[in-house]
Amino acid sequence: MLTAAGFPVPRTVRDLSELSLTWGLAHREETPDGTRWSMPVALPLPGDLLPLDAELTERLDSIRWRLRTGPLVDGLIEHMVDDLGEPQEVLTSLDRLATATGRDADDVRIASRNR
């Protein structure tokens, strides 16, 4: 993928550090005490750095969605089974579900739309 995107494969730590700087995976600052390296709070996604085909992009999106929503859905299921005894119907609000599961209401909204 690197060579297809026009980037040489890093062979040394210096090559890797330069690629990390180019892609925004790392930042370098010269200080009186020497060089200071840091990383951004949120790393860029692979598709932001490399051209990805549609199939790989779809697969990565699906994995990200499952990683984000899986624990949220599991928490809702545990609440429905363990706390409510598997009811056929639940009349409640997102806020009440969030409180009952110890989650944020926005997270519960995302989990309830799990694909």
C-alpha positions as CSV (number, residue, x, y, z in Angstrom):
1,M,0.0,0.0,0.0
2,L,2.8,2.4,0.8
3,T,4.6,2.0,-2.5
4,A,1.3,2.1,-4.4
5,A,0.5,5.5,-2.7
6,G,4.0,6.8,-3.6
7,F,5.7,6.4,-0.3
8,P,8.8,4.3,0.2
9,V,8.7,1.5,2.8
10,P,10.6,2.8,5.8
11,R,13.8,0.9,6.3
12,T,15.2,2.8,9.3
13,V,13.8,4.4,12.5
14,R,14.6,7.8,10.8
15,D,12.6,6.8,7.7
16,L,9.7,5.8,9.9
17,S,9.8,8.9,12.0
18,E,9.9,11.1,8.9
19,L,6.9,9.2,7.5
20,S,5.1,9.7,10.8
21,L,5.7,13.4,10.6
22,T,4.5,13.6,7.0
23,W,1.3,11.8,7.9
24,G,0.6,13.8,11.0
25,L,1.0,10.7,13.2
26,A,3.7,12.5,15.2
27,H,4.9,16.1,15.8
28,R,8.4,17.2,16.5
29,E,9.4,20.4,18.3
30,E,12.9,21.6,19.1
31,T,13.1,22.9,22.7
32,P,16.1,24.2,24.7
33,D,16.1,20.7,26.4
34,G,16.2,18.9,23.0
35,T,13.8,17.4,20.6
36,R,10.3,16.8,21.9
37,W,8.0,14.3,20.1
38,S,4.3,14.1,20.6
39,M,1.3,12.5,19.0
40,P,-2.1,14.0,18.2
41,V,-5.1,13.1,20.4
42,A,-6.9,11.4,17.5
43,L,-4.9,9.6,14.9
44,P,-5.9,10.0,11.3
45,L,-7.8,7.1,9.7
46,P,-6.1,4.9,7.2
47,G,-8.3,6.3,4.4
48,D,-7.1,9.8,5.3
49,L,-3.5,8.7,4.5
50,L,-3.7,6.1,1.8
51,P,-5.9,5.5,-1.1
52,L,-8.1,2.5,-0.2
53,D,-10.4,0.6,-2.5
54,A,-14.2,0.6,-1.8
55,E,-14.2,-2.9,-0.4
56,L,-11.5,-2.3,2.1
57,T,-13.0,1.1,3.1
58,E,-16.4,-0.6,3.7
59,R,-14.8,-3.4,5.7
60,L,-12.8,-0.9,7.9
61,D,-16.0,1.2,8.4
62,S,-17.9,-1.9,9.5
63,I,-15.1,-2.9,12.0
64,R,-15.0,0.6,13.4
65,W,-18.8,0.7,13.8
66,R,-18.8,-2.7,15.6
67,L,-15.9,-1.6,17.9
68,R,-17.8,1.6,18.8
69,T,-21.2,0.1,19.3
70,G,-20.5,-3.5,20.5
71,P,-19.9,-2.6,24.1
72,L,-22.9,-0.2,24.1
73,V,-25.2,-2.9,22.7
74,D,-23.9,-5.5,25.1
75,G,-24.7,-3.1,28.0
76,L,-28.2,-2.7,26.8
77,I,-28.7,-6.4,26.3
78,E,-27.4,-7.1,29.8
79,H,-29.8,-4.6,31.3
80,M,-32.7,-6.1,29.4
81,V,-31.9,-9.6,30.3
82,D,-30.3,-9.3,33.8
83,D,-32.2,-6.4,35.2
84,L,-35.6,-6.5,33.4
85,G,-35.9,-10.3,32.8
86,E,-36.2,-10.2,29.0
87,P,-39.3,-8.2,28.6
88,Q,-41.3,-8.4,25.3
89,E,-41.6,-4.6,25.3
90,V,-39.9,-1.8,27.2
91,L,-41.5,1.7,27.5
92,T,-38.7,4.0,28.5
93,S,-36.6,6.9,27.4
94,L,-33.0,7.1,26.2
95,D,-32.2,9.1,29.4
96,R,-33.6,6.3,31.6
97,L,-31.7,3.6,29.7
98,A,-28.6,5.7,30.0
99,T,-29.0,6.0,33.7
100,A,-29.8,2.3,34.1
101,T,-26.8,1.2,32.1
102,G,-24.4,3.8,33.3
103,R,-23.9,5.2,29.8
104,D,-24.3,8.6,28.1
105,A,-27.7,9.2,26.4
106,D,-25.9,9.8,23.1
107,D,-24.1,6.4,23.4
108,V,-27.5,4.7,24.1
109,R,-28.9,6.4,21.0
110,I,-26.0,5.1,18.9
111,A,-26.4,1.6,20.4
112,S,-30.2,1.6,19.7
113,R,-29.4,2.2,16.0
114,N,-26.8,-0.5,15.8
115,R,-26.7,-2.0,12.3
